[in-house]
Amino acid sequence: MPYVLLYQARNNNRWFWTADQKFTSKKDQELMTWQSLTGLYQDFDNLKQDYPTRFGAKRADGFFALNLQDRKTLPLSVKPDQDPEPMQAASRYVITVKQGADLYYFRKSTKTFVKSANANASIWEELNAPIELAEKILQTKTIWNKQKKCDPSTLRIYDLTMGAFVWDPATTDQHALQANSLYRNVRRRIARHLANSPRLDDKAAIKHNLPTIDLDLEQILAALDVLIDSLQQKPSVDHLLNYYDKSVTQDLLHTIELTDTEMLDASKIVSLIKETRVKRRRIKDLSIFLTALANSFDVAKFLTALETNPSYGSSYSFKDKDTADIVMGIIRQQEGEQV
């Protein structure tokens, strides 16, 4: 069940802890919630350490945990032995990453990975929200700068109830799979639309002088296939760039730093550095391009817009007078010939 951290000021006005680490009235911003009372207690202790000035001026007996389900408050000055009603859900999803051989769990409130799953980690009952957050985490450099020992390529979503990983961006990108499924549906609808025989109406046709274009739908669809495939490979490209920056380049620099100059073959080491930097430059250029593309083009949003467009069907009214006259004349001639 969801809980929020509540503070009762001396004038009896109640204020809530929100997502931006400020006490503010609940009408101003969305409340930050915890799915377990134990997790709230542990985060509360960390928050007091992280924000001593903000918490130092507040009474210890003024903090409460508010149960959003039954609207009951529990004073945080007395810590219970355990949650009165442990959370029960069909699925309990957590975002995980590996640090060496150990599994760490993401805590949304602090934007860090922690060791304990049930007590500290953010837990979701639906899969869409953690998938969306995990995709953002992969692109947020500040998180990985704080978690230098964690390997971004190992980011996964784990179902605590089932005891199994359910999302892997490297092989089973759920967001991309949904988009591709939607894409196939869009293509089928386009094919059906193009195959339908339209009902023609030349009564309201008007004359337009239109420019010529050189576009082919199949070419556009083929380009979209390449675009979707390219965006799916972005995490791998970024991880490879990070590998060259943090591993290969550092190996070469430390070799130069820690080896006597007389022992180095200068021409070979320069050649190796150049070769490595050229490879890195190609990967970096690709990463820059894919980042710009990902920031400006949402595949799922684009495909959803196509899927929900109401302009599929077989009814049509002419917009060009000359075309209407020619086509309707041809149809009438064909009908006359059949009679």
Salt bridges, closest charged atoms under 4 A:
ASP43 OD1 - ARG107 NH1 2.04
ASP45 OD1 - LYS48 NZ 3.81
ASP61 OD1 - ARG59 NH1 2.86
GLU132 OE2 - LYS136 NZ 3.79
ASP151 OD1 - HIS239 ND1 3.82
ASP168 OD2 - ARG156 NE 3.26
ASP202 OD2 - ARG332 NH2 3.77
GLU218 OE1 - ARG187 NH2 3.32
ASP225 OD2 - ARG187 NH1 3.49
ASP238 OD2 - LYS234 NZ 2.58
ASP245 OD1 - ARG280 NE 2.46
GLU275 OE2 - LYS279 NZ 3.52
ASP285 OD1 - ARG281 NH1 3.53
GLU307 OE2 - ARG189 NH1 3.76
ASP322 OD2 - LYS207 NZ 2.40
ASP325 OD1 - LYS321 NZ 3.26
